[in-house]
């Protein structure tokens, strides 16, 4: 591969500033406040809970888990909320889209997963927004401070958007890494 071709590739990517690895790093960070909040609740904190009923609901969540899989209840009793673990796994997935160790994973799996979960989380966020606007019926959601919704649903929405962008960036980086070799062998 010639030096001229390498410079052309770099300038092509530089023209597309939206194709930065930064999207994956942002996606890795936006769900961490959610994971922290859910862990605090599992440890007995009442942060963000504004009514006695909400405090009782969060405190009774461990009892609800007794009826389900034993490992979920065990995790919760030691202060680990299962959804907090899912948020951390989602952060690791986002990092896989922008790190060298992520490039060793099956590319098709990362791309399909990135588009799928990105679409799903953005869709869920829009449906939630429609509930808050009154266009769709609401479930019970009383007793939470407004900032809790920003942390949970705002974080989910931002994660979905940034995972979309990180996936797009990943696709272009992979394409640019593969293209020179293909061109080289064709000549």
C-alpha positions in Angstrom: 0.0 0.0 0.0 1.4 3.3 -1.0 2.0 6.3 1.4 -0.3 8.3 -0.9 -3.1 5.9 -0.4 -2.7 5.9 3.4 -2.9 9.7 3.5 -6.0 9.6 1.3 -7.6 7.1 3.7 -6.8 9.3 6.7 -8.2 12.5 5.1 -11.3 10.6 4.1 -12.0 9.6 7.7 -11.0 13.0 9.0 -13.7 14.6 6.8 -16.2 12.4 8.6 -15.8 13.8 12.1 -19.0 12.0 13.2 -17.1 8.7 12.7 -15.0 9.0 15.8 -14.3 6.4 18.4 -15.6 8.9 21.0 -19.1 7.7 20.5 -18.2 4.3 22.0 -16.5 5.9 25.0 -19.6 8.1 25.6 -21.8 5.1 25.3 -19.7 3.3 27.8 -20.1 6.1 30.3 -23.8 7.1 30.0 -25.2 4.1 31.7 -22.9 4.1 34.6 -25.0 6.6 36.6 -27.9 4.2 36.2 -25.8 1.3 37.4 -24.7 3.3 40.4 -28.2 4.4 41.3 -29.6 0.9 41.1 -26.7 -0.4 43.2 -27.4 2.3 45.8 -31.0 1.2 45.9 -29.9 -2.4 46.3 -27.7 -1.3 49.3 -30.8 0.3 50.9 -30.3 4.0 49.8 -33.4 6.1 49.2 -31.7 8.5 46.8 -34.2 9.8 44.2 -37.2 8.3 46.0 -39.8 11.0 47.0 -42.6 9.0 48.6 -42.9 6.4 51.4 -44.5 4.1 48.9 -41.5 4.4 46.5 -39.2 3.6 49.4 -41.3 0.6 50.3 -41.4 -0.6 46.7 -37.6 -0.4 46.3 -37.1 -2.0 49.7 -39.6 -4.8 48.9 -38.0 -5.5 45.5 -35.6 -8.0 47.1 -38.7 -9.9 48.4 -40.1 -9.9 44.9 -36.9 -11.5 43.7 -37.3 -14.4 46.2 -40.0 -15.8 43.9 -37.7 -15.7 40.8 -34.3 -17.2 40.1 -32.2 -17.7 43.2 -29.1 -16.1 41.7 -31.0 -12.8 41.2 -32.1 -12.7 44.8 -28.6 -13.6 46.0 -27.1 -10.8 43.9 -29.6 -8.3 45.2 -29.1 -9.3 48.9 -25.4 -8.5 48.5 -26.1 -5.2 46.9 -25.9 -6.0 43.2 -28.9 -5.2 41.1 -29.2 -7.4 38.0 -30.1 -4.4 35.8 -26.9 -2.6 37.0 -25.0 -5.6 35.7 -26.8 -5.3 32.4 -25.8 -1.6 32.2 -22.2 -2.5 32.8 -22.3 -5.2 30.1 -23.9 -2.6 27.8 -20.9 -0.3 28.6 -18.5 -3.1 27.8 -20.3 -3.8 24.5 -19.9 -0.1 23.6 -16.1 -0.4 24.4 -15.9 -3.4 22.1 -16.9 -1.2 19.2 -13.9 1.1 19.7 -11.1 -0.9 21.2 -8.5 -3.2 19.7 -9.8 -6.2 21.7 -13.3 -5.6 20.3 -11.9 -5.9 16.8 -11.0 -9.5 17.6 -14.7 -10.4 18.2 -16.9 -11.5 15.3 -17.5 -8.3 13.3 -20.9 -9.3 12.1 -22.1 -10.0 15.6 -20.9 -6.6 16.8 -22.5 -4.8 13.8 -25.9 -6.6 14.0 -26.0 -6.3 17.8 -25.0 -2.6 17.7 -27.8 -1.7 15.2 -30.4 -4.0 16.9 -29.9 -2.9 20.5 -29.4 0.7 19.4 -32.7 0.7 17.6 -34.5 -1.1 20.5 -33.2 1.4 23.1 -34.1 4.4 21.1 -37.6 3.0 20.4 -38.1 2.3 24.1 -37.0 5.8 24.9 -39.5 7.3 22.4 -42.3 5.2 23.8 -41.5 6.3 27.3 -41.4 9.9 26.2 -44.9 9.4 24.6 -46.1 8.0 27.9 -44.8 11.1 29.8 -46.5 13.4 27.2 -49.8 11.5 27.7 -50.0 10.1 24.2 -49.7 6.5 25.6 -51.1 5.2 28.8 -48.7 5.3 31.8 -47.8 2.5 34.2 -47.3 3.4 37.8 -44.2 5.6 38.1 -44.9 7.8 41.1 -42.5 8.5 43.9 -39.4 9.1 41.8 -37.5 12.4 41.5 -37.4 14.0 38.0 -33.6 13.5 37.9 -34.1 9.7 38.3 -36.0 9.7 34.9 -33.2 11.7 33.4 -30.6 9.2 34.6 -32.6 6.2 33.6 -34.4 7.0 30.4 -32.1 9.8 29.4 -29.1 7.5 29.8 -30.9 4.7 27.9 -31.7 7.1 25.0 -28.2 8.5 24.9 -26.7 5.0 25.0 -28.9 3.9 22.1 -27.9 6.9 20.0 -24.2 6.7 20.8 -24.2 2.9 20.2 -25.7 3.6 16.7 -22.9 6.1 16.0 -20.2 3.8 17.5 -21.5 1.0 15.3 -21.4 3.2 12.2 -17.8 4.3 13.1 -16.8 0.6 13.7 -18.2 -0.4 10.3 -16.2 2.4 8.5 -13.0 1.6 10.4 -13.3 -2.1 9.5 -14.2 -1.3 5.9 -11.1 1.0 5.6 -8.8 -1.6 7.2 -10.0 -4.3 4.8 -10.3 -2.2 1.6 -6.5 -1.5 1.1 -5.7 -5.2 1.2 -8.5 -6.1 -1.2 -7.3 -3.3 -3.6 -3.7 -4.5 -3.2 -4.5 -8.1 -4.2 -6.6 -7.0 -7.2 -3.8 -5.0 -8.8 
